[in-house]
């Protein structure tokens, strides 16, 4: 069977849903001002197969830096899906924030330094 299909060739090949093969948060390093928000891109590459929906869990190491708990991304076969995520730092935020995105076995991190107001 060709890539993205399973079964016994040549007659019994069935399409398999695409899965995430690579995940990256862009930019990996940066800064965010306290009291402001910043947009970050989540890039997910998919394998061959049928289009599929993937749920990505997000978390921040700094409790004063907020972002969505999870996002849903539709994967195209052998393509890259890009999702924009908004990160917001509270007025009292200080230090650094490590943003972690996980989906299945894939994991990506980005570190943002928080600048004072």
Secondary structure as GFF3:
##gff-version 3
##sequence-region A 1 117
A	DSSP	beta_strand	5	8	.	.	.	ID=ss1
A	DSSP	beta_strand	12	15	.	.	.	ID=ss2
A	DSSP	beta_strand	20	26	.	.	.	ID=ss3
A	DSSP	beta_strand	29	33	.	.	.	ID=ss4
A	DSSP	beta_strand	37	46	.	.	.	ID=ss5
A	DSSP	beta_strand	52	60	.	.	.	ID=ss6
A	DSSP	beta_strand	65	66	.	.	.	ID=ss7
A	DSSP	beta_strand	70	75	.	.	.	ID=ss8
A	DSSP	beta_strand	80	89	.	.	.	ID=ss9
A	DSSP	beta_strand	96	103	.	.	.	ID=ss10
A	DSSP	beta_strand	106	115	.	.	.	ID=ss11
###
